[in-house]
Amino acid sequence: MEYLVEKTFFPCSGEKCAGLIYRPIGVPETPGVVMAFGFGMVKEIHAEDYAPRFAEAGYTVLVFDYRRFGESTGHPRQALYPLDQIEDYRCAVNYIKTLPNVDHRKICLWGTSFSGGHVLLQLAFPQPGVRCGIAQVPNLYTYKTAISYAGSIEPYMELVEAFRDRACKRSRDIIPIVSESGPSVIRSSEAIEYYTRKASEYPRFKNYITIDSLEKILLYSPGLYAGLVSRPIFILAALRDNTTPPEFVREAASQIRVDKKLLEVDAGHFDIYEEPLLSKIVEEEISFMKKYLG
């Protein structure tokens, strides 16, 4: 099925989130898919891996940048506040439901890595019209992941406290997302390789966040709401994942009582974005969406 791609902006809390709409041609009404990507990522990095395939399968897809990232407006730049990102997702859902060719009763939320956790949280508190969700290698218990990196959360809290006085005075110090030397947020070797490569390929991606984001991120554990999930969910776990460990994904999945599919693949966190695994995963996800969206 052929499709068109168009740039768009939609409002959120006084700012504008930038998006790309992938719209099937010649289809009067389609289900909608709302997509956002992982920690600090911008829409261009993975949009072409997924959105064209979903559009070819008959879905209208909205891929967007969170506020303060990529082409979206908002300050301070690169401030990653998880609950603000949830609000951006909800505004994106609100927006896609207004598109003339989208069935507002049939919306799927799609997220990967950090945004995979966002999907689970939203399915625990779903908006009208959200029928299902897809969460790839989701971050579900940030504090547990931090402990897996550093042995405890103390190194992170010491870093936060070192800049507390400046943060209270509204100074926006920054910290790398990944770094081969010195403090950084994500400390797995697979993440260092991947983010470093993407930083050279996509100039809109910036390899840092504001330090005042750190505490908000550590407090964010959407897996705690797994028992409240009330819409079908597809969860992907990578068994050699050192970035969002699979045991945490299994822990949350075991608490979900509604229809769910847990797909485990023998891969690292970032291998899921590469062929031949990528095509196999997308095929599984389209099958899931057809079951619950038609």
N, C-alpha and C positions, 0 to 999 in steps of 0.2 A: 504494500500500500504506500503510495506517495504521500509526502508531508511537506508542509511549509515551516520555516523557522522565522520567528520575529522577536525583536527585542521589546521589552516592556518595563514599566515601573509600576509599583503599587504602593499605596500608603501604609505606614505603620508607625504609630506613636509620633506623628509629626515629621517623620523622615520618609524617604523613598527607598524601597528595596528594588534592586535591579534584577530582572529575570529574562529568561529565554522561554518562549512558548513554541513547542513542537506540536503542530496541528495537522492531523490527517486530512487529506484533500478529498472532497466529495462525500464526506460522511456527515449527515445532518446532526447527529447527536452521539457523543462518545462519553465513556467514563473519564474521569480526570485522575492524574497522578501528580502529586506535589513532591518534589525532590530537593534535598539540600545535602551538603557533603560534610566531610569530617573536620577535625580540629584545625581551625585557621584556614581551611581550604576556600578556594573561590570556584564559582560555578563552571568555568571553562575546563578545569582539570579533568573532570570525569563526565561532563555532560554528553559528549559524543560517544562515550562507551555504552551508555544506557538509553538515553532519551530517544535517539533515532529508532532503536529496535522496539521500544514501547510504542512509538508513534506508528511504525509500520504494522504493529499488531492491532492498531485501532484505538489507541488511547491518546487523549490530549495531555501533554506533559508540560508542567511549569517547573523549571529549574531556577533557583534564585540564590542570590548572595544575601547573607545576613546584614543587618545594619552594621555600619562601621567597617565592613570588609568589601573588597572588590570594587564594583561600580556603584554600590549602594551608598547613600549619604549617611551621615551620623558621626559624631565625635564623642569621646576621643577615638581616633582611628586605632584599629586592632584591639579594642577592648572586647574581650570575650566573656560575656555575662550569660550563663546558660538559660536563665529564665527569660531574658530578653530574646534569646534565640527561639524559645518556645513561642513567645508572642509573635515573632516574625513568621514562624510556621503557620500559626493560626490566621494571621492576616493573609498569608498566601492562599490558604484554603478558602477564606472568605472571598478572595479575588478570583480564583479559578472558577468558583461557583457562579460568578457573574458573566463568564464568557458565553456567548450565545450558542455555541455548539456543545457545551458540557452539561451532562446530566448531573445536577447538583445533589442528587441522592446517591451517587456512586463515585466516591472519592477514595483513593488509596494514598497513604502516606509512605514515603520511601526515604530511608536514611541509612547511612553507613558510618561505622566507627563512632565518633562522638555524636553525630546526628542519629545513629541507630538507637541510642538511649533516648533521644528526644521522641522518637516514634513510639517507644514503649510507654513513656509517660503520657503522651497524648491519647493513646488507646485506653489508658486508665481513666482519662477525663475527656472523652471524645466529643468533638463538635458534631452537630447534625450533618448528616450526609457522609461522614467518614465511615466507610464499610470495613476497611482492613488496613493492614500495614506490613511493611517489609523492613526488617532491621538486620543489616549486615554487620558482622563482627562488632556488636554494639558495646560501647562503654556503659556499664551499668552500675558499678560501685567505684566511684573515682578514688575514694580513700583507700580501698583495697588494692587498686591498681598502683597507686602511689607507693604503698607499702611493698608491693612486688618489685618496684623499681629500686627503692632506696632502703628497704628494710624497716622503715617507719615513716610516719609523716613529718617527723621532726625537721629533717633538712628543708622541707618545703616551708614549714611554719617559721623556721629561723630566717629564711629568705624573705618571707612576707613581713616579719617583724623588723627586719633590717631597714625596710623602706616604709614602715608604718607612719612615722612622723611626716614624711614627705607626702605619703598618700592622703593623710588627713588634711594636708594643706592643698590637696588637689594636684599634686605633681604626678605626672604620668610616666614613671620610669617603665622600662621595657625589659623583657627577658626572652631569649631565643626559644622557639618551639623545640628545636633540636640543636645540639652543638656537640662537636667532637671534643671540645675542651671547655671547661667551665660549666656553670649551672645552666640547666635547660628544663623545660617542662616535661617532655617525653624523652625517655632515656634508653629505649630499646635500640639495639644496633640496626634492626631492620628499618626502624623509623628514621634514623639518622641518614641512612643511605637514600631512602625514598624521598624524604622532604628536601634533602640537598639537591637531588636530581630535579625535582619539580620546581624548585626555586629558580633554577637556570632556564627552565623551559617556559615558565609562565610568569611574566614580569608583574602581573597584578597580585600574585601571591607574595606575601611578606612573611619571612621566617621569624616572627616575633609576636608576642602579645603584651599588653600592659601588665605590669606586676600586680596591680590591684585586682586583676582577673583571677589570680591564683587562688585566693581564699574562697571566692565564689565557686570556682571549679571543684575544689576539694570538698566543699559542702554538698556538691551535687551528685546524687546517687539514685537515678531513676529506677534502678532495679528494686528498690524498696517498695515500689508500687506495683510490682508484677502481679500480685494477687488481685488487684483491682482491674486488670486488663479485661475489657468487655467486648473487644472486637477481634476477629481472627487475625493471627499474626504469623508471618514467615520469619524465622530467625536463622541466620547463617553463622556458624561457628567455625573458626579455622583452628585445627588441632595443634599446629605449630606456631600459634600466635603468641608473640612475646609483648605485644602492645596492649591488647585487650584480652587477657588470658581466658581460654575457653572454659575453665572451671567456673568462672564467674557467670558466664553466659548460661551454662547448664543449671547453675544454682537458681537464677532468675526464671529460666524456662520451666523448671520443675514446679514453680508456684502458679503458673498461668493455667487457669481452669477452662478457658474457652478453646475453640478450635485453634490449633497451632501446628506448625510444621517446623521442626528443628532439623536443619540440614548441616551435617558436619563434613568438612572437607579436609583432606590431609595437605595442609598448606599453611604458609605464614600469613600474617595480617594483610600484607600488601600484594601477595600472590593472587588474590581474588580479582585484582584489576588487570591481570595479564591473561593472554591466551595460552593454552586452550580452555583454561578454567572459566574465564569470563563468560564465554558463550554458553557454556553448560549452566552456569548460575542464572544468567538472564533467561534461558529457556525455562528453568524451574520457576522463576519469578513470574513470567508471563502465564504459565500454567496456573499458578496460585491466583493471580489476578482474574483470570478467566472464570475460575471457580466462584469467586465472591463478587465480581463486578459484571461478569458477562462479557 
